[in-house]
Amino acid sequence: MNVRLFGQDEDRLINISRSDAWIFWEIINDSPEPPPVPIPVPVPTPAPIPTPEPPTSTPTTPPIKPAPVPAPVPVPVPTVNLTFVVTDSTTDLPVQDATISIDKIKNKTDMTGRAVFTSIAPGNRRYTVNKKGFKRTTGMINVTGEMTVPVRLVPK
């Protein structure tokens, strides 16, 4: 294919040929000539890109499972020992076998009138002390650490 190039000061006639992916050209004349009438050169239009047809059936994707949530790790609550000392309010002698209830836990006093509760969590706790022949005694304590709770039972 011969192509005439027009420049500001001169014109050139060039032969362009193609071989595979290479384009070659050579200058046919190097002398200035009057500018020829431009000839339209057809520009090849690229072939349209085929659009894929939509699938005839919808593919099923397995549902996405959420990541497992780790089980909460229990945080140990600090606990303390709580000692009750139960005495007779009229004699000041220790009361043996009195039943003390705190947080649904029951314990009995020994011959010294003592009962020890282990692993009691800090906080407000209600207690009850019962012994046959004495009036029932109830109370509330705020457990903040190791404590001794004196209880005086009143005879009936």
Secondary structure as a PSIPRED ss2 file (coil, helix, strand):
# PSIPRED VFORMAT (PSIPRED V4.0)

   1 M C   1.000  0.000  0.000
   2 N E   0.000  0.000  1.000
   3 V E   0.000  0.000  1.000
   4 R E   0.000  0.000  1.000
   5 L E   0.000  0.000  1.000
   6 F E   0.000  0.000  1.000
   7 G C   1.000  0.000  0.000
   8 Q C   1.000  0.000  0.000
   9 D C   1.000  0.000  0.000
  10 E C   1.000  0.000  0.000
  11 D E   0.000  0.000  1.000
  12 R E   0.000  0.000  1.000
  13 L E   0.000  0.000  1.000
  14 I E   0.000  0.000  1.000
  15 N E   0.000  0.000  1.000
  16 I E   0.000  0.000  1.000
  17 S E   0.000  0.000  1.000
  18 R E   0.000  0.000  1.000
  19 S E   0.000  0.000  1.000
  20 D C   1.000  0.000  0.000
  21 A C   1.000  0.000  0.000
  22 W E   0.000  0.000  1.000
  23 I E   0.000  0.000  1.000
  24 F E   0.000  0.000  1.000
  25 W E   0.000  0.000  1.000
  26 E E   0.000  0.000  1.000
  27 I E   0.000  0.000  1.000
  28 I E   0.000  0.000  1.000
  29 N E   0.000  0.000  1.000
  30 D C   1.000  0.000  0.000
  31 S C   1.000  0.000  0.000
  32 P C   1.000  0.000  0.000
  33 E C   1.000  0.000  0.000
  34 P C   1.000  0.000  0.000
  35 P C   1.000  0.000  0.000
  36 P C   1.000  0.000  0.000
  37 V C   1.000  0.000  0.000
  38 P C   1.000  0.000  0.000
  39 I C   1.000  0.000  0.000
  40 P C   1.000  0.000  0.000
  41 V C   1.000  0.000  0.000
  42 P C   1.000  0.000  0.000
  43 V C   1.000  0.000  0.000
  44 P C   1.000  0.000  0.000
  45 T C   1.000  0.000  0.000
  46 P C   1.000  0.000  0.000
  47 A C   1.000  0.000  0.000
  48 P C   1.000  0.000  0.000
  49 I C   1.000  0.000  0.000
  50 P C   1.000  0.000  0.000
  51 T C   1.000  0.000  0.000
  52 P C   1.000  0.000  0.000
  53 E C   1.000  0.000  0.000
  54 P C   1.000  0.000  0.000
  55 P C   1.000  0.000  0.000
  56 T C   1.000  0.000  0.000
  57 S C   1.000  0.000  0.000
  58 T C   1.000  0.000  0.000
  59 P C   1.000  0.000  0.000
  60 T C   1.000  0.000  0.000
  61 T C   1.000  0.000  0.000
  62 P C   1.000  0.000  0.000
  63 P C   1.000  0.000  0.000
  64 I C   1.000  0.000  0.000
  65 K C   1.000  0.000  0.000
  66 P C   1.000  0.000  0.000
  67 A C   1.000  0.000  0.000
  68 P C   1.000  0.000  0.000
  69 V C   1.000  0.000  0.000
  70 P C   1.000  0.000  0.000
  71 A C   1.000  0.000  0.000
  72 P C   1.000  0.000  0.000
  73 V C   1.000  0.000  0.000
  74 P C   1.000  0.000  0.000
  75 V C   1.000  0.000  0.000
  76 P C   1.000  0.000  0.000
  77 V C   1.000  0.000  0.000
  78 P C   1.000  0.000  0.000
  79 T C   1.000  0.000  0.000
  80 V E   0.000  0.000  1.000
  81 N E   0.000  0.000  1.000
  82 L E   0.000  0.000  1.000
  83 T E   0.000  0.000  1.000
  84 F E   0.000  0.000  1.000
  85 V E   0.000  0.000  1.000
  86 V E   0.000  0.000  1.000
  87 T E   0.000  0.000  1.000
  88 D E   0.000  0.000  1.000
  89 S C   1.000  0.000  0.000
  90 T C   1.000  0.000  0.000
  91 T C   1.000  0.000  0.000
  92 D C   1.000  0.000  0.000
  93 L C   1.000  0.000  0.000
  94 P E   0.000  0.000  1.000
  95 V C   1.000  0.000  0.000
  96 Q C   1.000  0.000  0.000
  97 D C   1.000  0.000  0.000
  98 A C   1.000  0.000  0.000
  99 T E   0.000  0.000  1.000
 100 I E   0.000  0.000  1.000
 101 S E   0.000  0.000  1.000
 102 I E   0.000  0.000  1.000
 103 D C   1.000  0.000  0.000
 104 K C   1.000  0.000  0.000
 105 I E   0.000  0.000  1.000
 106 K E   0.000  0.000  1.000
 107 N E   0.000  0.000  1.000
 108 K E   0.000  0.000  1.000
 109 T C   1.000  0.000  0.000
 110 D C   1.000  0.000  0.000
 111 M C   1.000  0.000  0.000
 112 T C   1.000  0.000  0.000
 113 G C   1.000  0.000  0.000
 114 R E   0.000  0.000  1.000
 115 A E   0.000  0.000  1.000
 116 V E   0.000  0.000  1.000
 117 F E   0.000  0.000  1.000
 118 T E   0.000  0.000  1.000
 119 S E   0.000  0.000  1.000
 120 I E   0.000  0.000  1.000
 121 A C   1.000  0.000  0.000
 122 P C   1.000  0.000  0.000
 123 G E   0.000  0.000  1.000
 124 N E   0.000  0.000  1.000
 125 R E   0.000  0.000  1.000
 126 R E   0.000  0.000  1.000
 127 Y E   0.000  0.000  1.000
 128 T E   0.000  0.000  1.000
 129 V E   0.000  0.000  1.000
 130 N E   0.000  0.000  1.000
 131 K C   1.000  0.000  0.000
 132 K C   1.000  0.000  0.000
 133 G C   1.000  0.000  0.000
 134 F E   0.000  0.000  1.000
 135 K C   1.000  0.000  0.000
 136 R C   1.000  0.000  0.000
 137 T E   0.000  0.000  1.000
 138 T E   0.000  0.000  1.000
 139 G E   0.000  0.000  1.000
 140 M E   0.000  0.000  1.000
 141 I E   0.000  0.000  1.000
 142 N E   0.000  0.000  1.000
 143 V E   0.000  0.000  1.000
 144 T C   1.000  0.000  0.000
 145 G C   1.000  0.000  0.000
 146 E C   1.000  0.000  0.000
 147 M E   0.000  0.000  1.000
 148 T E   0.000  0.000  1.000
 149 V E   0.000  0.000  1.000
 150 P E   0.000  0.000  1.000
 151 V E   0.000  0.000  1.000
 152 R E   0.000  0.000  1.000
 153 L E   0.000  0.000  1.000
 154 V C   1.000  0.000  0.000
 155 P E   0.000  0.000  1.000
 156 K C   1.000  0.000  0.000
